[in-house]
Amino acid sequence: MRIALVLMMLAGCGHQVTAETTLLSSTVWTDDRPQFGGFSGLELSDDGKTFSALGDRSGYFVTASLTRIDGLITAVSAPKTGRIRKPLKMGIPGWPDSEGLAIAADGTIYMSTEAPYHRLFRAEGGEELRAVPLPQHPDFASLQSNSSLEALAIGPDGALYTIPERSGRMTRPFPVYRLQGDTWDIPFHIPRRGNFLVVGADIGPDQRFYVLERHFTGIGFQSRVRRFEMDGTGEETLIETSNGTHDNLEGISVWRDAEDHLRVTMISDDNFRFFQQTQIVEYQIDD
């Protein structure tokens, strides 16, 4: 399946058309463990052979290997599971809804949550990971429950970027919040286009900002991937699927393969429903 971006489709939207995308694989991942599923965050290794995924219940955290034949995903093997335990002394009755995942170059794990607390956490403790809360932006207190900090990405300088699922109004762009050390700012906004909502983000090896969005149509899901320069300019729509092409894609990781092609790998949140699937979907981006 090749998706050729046509200029006529994007006329008047301020998009650039410089890339062609190819769907490489769509793999259904199953596991008998009762906590398995609900994956909203994804990080791949630089060589695309291993990954980490974050579930949205009880801080469920998985690391696993990808079996590839001729570069294409054929299976998921040897998953190692654990939990990122809730923070101490926060008075949290249950573990918040964990959504975004970002892993720094030194292996430090970060995550974002959207209910009941809108904030970022750092995981510490080696084998027994424990969440440590990071400073909050003042805007977070007014974010919508179950529609807040879905997307999380980390830059090469260690800065964290997070985006709420909803901007609050159809005509209002999505703010991109950045945490550098203990200081928050909003370096740029991205335009809100159509019914799509933000569910994931990553900064690729090309130093561009990738945003995964989804639209629930009532009977299925549409997915869209856009990318931007790190100042919010240069908007490109790379992927926009028809209804039901994939399940509920929420996690995204961008990397470069041995042939120097950019790849976008995504994972779906099955919402723990029998009629949905955990899919690992991979596209190639040819600039």
N, C-alpha and C positions, 0 to 999 in steps of 0.2 A: 504494500500500500504506500503510494507516494502522495504527498500533499504539496502541490505546487501552489504557492501563494500568488494570487492574481491581483494585479494593481487595481483593476476595476472594482473588486470586492472591497477594497480598503480605501477607496477614494474619499477624500474629505475627512478622514479619521486621523490624519497626522502620522500614519504608519510609514515605515520604510519597508521595502521588499527586497531583501538581499540574501535570503536563505531558502533552501528546499529541505524538507524533512522526510525521512523514511521510517515507517514503522518496522522495527527489526524483530521484535518478539513480544508476546503477551503470555505470561506463565501464571497458571493458577497454583498457589501455594497453600497446602493444607497441613494441619497438625491436629492431633487428638487432644492436646492439653486444653482444659476448659478456659484458661485465661487467654488463649491464642485468639488474635483478631484485633480489630479496632485500630489498625496501624495508621497513624497520622503524620509521623516524622520518619525521614529516611536519610541516611548518609552512606555513600559508597566509598571504598578505598580508591586511591589514585589509579590502581590498575583494574578496577571494576570486578575484582574477584571475591571480595568480601563486603558485607554491609552490616549496618546497625539500623534497627527500627524501633520506634517507640509507640507503644499502645496507649490508648486514651483511658485505660482503667488501671488504677493502682500502680501507676508508674512502671508498667510491664515493659522490660527492655530486652531486646534480642540481638545477638550477633550471629551471623551465619555466613556460609560460603555459597557462591554461585557456580554451578557447573555450566561451562560454556563449550560449545562445539562450533568451530569456525567463528568464534566471537559472539555467538548467539546464546542466550540463556536457555537452558534445557531443564534445569532442576535446581532446587535449593537443598543444601545438605548441611548436616552437623550443626543444627542451631543450638546455641548456648543461651539459656534464658536466665533472667534475674529480675530484680525490682530496684527502682530508685525510690527509696523509702521517703515518706513525708517528713517535712522539717520538724525538728524538735522545738518545743516552746512557742508554737504559733497558734495553738488552740484550734487546729484544723480537725474537725470531727472525722473527715474522710479525705482520701487523697483527691486533689483537684483533677479536673479533666485535662490531662497532658496532651499537647497538640504538636508544637514545633520542636524540632531537634536540630542541634548544630554541634559539631565536634571540632575543637581547635586543633592546630597542628601538633600541640603537645599532648593530645588525647583527652583534654578536659571536655566534659560533656555539659551542654547547656540545654535547657528546655523551656518552653513557654506553656502557660496554662490559661484556660478561658473560663472556667467555672469551678467553684464560686469565686476564685481569686484571679484577677487579671495581672499577671506578673511573670517575671523570668526567674529561673533558678539555675544554680550551678550544682552539679553532682560531685560529691567528694567521698573519699573513704575506701578506695581500692575495690576489693571484692564485695564489701558491704556498702553500697552506694547510698548516700543520704543527701537529700536536696537542701541546698542553702539558698535562702531568698536573696535576690539582688535588689538594688534600689528601684523604686517605681517612678514612672513619669506621672505628673499630676493628672494628665488626661485619662489614665487608666481607671480611675474611680468612676468615671461616667460611661464606660464602655458597656455594651449590651451583654448580659449573661448568655453564655453559650454561643456568642458571636464575636468574640474578641480576639485574643492573640494566637491566631492559628498558625501564622507563618513566622519562621525564625531562620536567620542566616548569619554566618560569621565571616568577616573580612580577613584578609591576610595579616592585618595589623591587630587582630583580636577584637575589633569593634563588632558589637551585636546589632542586628537589624531585625525589627519585628513589625508586622503589619496586622491590623485588626481585620477580621473577616468582613465586617460591614463598615462603611464610612458614615452611616447615619442618614444618608439621603442619596437618591439616585443621581443627582447632579453634583454631588460632592466627591472630590477625588480621595483616594486612600492615602492617609499619612504614613510615611515610612519613618518609624522611630529608631534612633541610633543611640546605643549606650557605649560610651568610651570611658573606661575606668568607672567612675561613679557619676558621670555627667551624661544627661540625656539631651538630645536635640532632635529636630526634624529636618534632615538635610534636603529632602525633596518629597513631593507627592507624586502618585501615579494616577492617571485618569481612570475613572470608572466608566466602563463601556458595556452597555447592555445589562443583562441579568446575571452576569458572572460575579461570584464572590471569591475573595482571596482565601486560599487554603494552604499554600506552601510557598517557600522562597529558597533560593540558593544563589551564591555568588560563584560563577563558573571560573574555570582556569583561564578564560579570556578576559577576566576581570570585568564582567558584565553581570547585571542583576536580573535574575530569572524569577518570574512569578508564575505560580500555578494557580489557576482559578477553576471553579466548577459552577455549573448551573443544574439544579435539580428541576426537571421538567414535570414532575408528578408521576412519571412512569419510568424514568431512567435519568442518566446523567450525561451532560456534556462537559468536556474538559477543554481548557485553553491554557497555553503557555505563551507568555509575552516576555520580552527581555528589554532592558534599558541600559544606558550608560550609568555610571555610578553617581551621576548628578541628576538622574531622572529623564534625561533627553534620549533621543534616538530610539523611540518606541518601535518595536517590531512584534508582530504576531507570528509565532513560529508554528503553533499547533492549535487547531480549533476543530474538535471532533463533532460528528453528528450524534444525535441522541442514542444512547445505548452502545456506542462503540466500545467503551470501557466501563468498568464499575466506578465506584466513588473515589477517584484518585485524589489523594490529599498530601502525600509526601513526595518530594522531588530532590534529586541529586544530579548535578551536572559535572561531567568529567571528560577526559580526553583519552581515546583508545590508542593502541600501539601504532595505528596507521594515521594518527594525528587528527582523527575525526572527533568532533564534539558529540557526546551522547547525553541524552536526557533520560534518566531512569526514574520511574514513579511507582508508588505503591498505593493500593486502595484500602480504604477503611470499610470493612464489611458490616459495621454497626452491630456485630454479633447477631446477624439475622441469617436464617438458613437459606434465604433466596438470594443472598449476596455472596461475593467471593473476595478473597484476598488475592489480588492480581499484582504481579510485578511487570510493568510495561516499559519498553525501551524504544526510544527513537534515536535516529542519527540526524545530526544537523550539518548540512553542507553549505557553507558560506560562499 
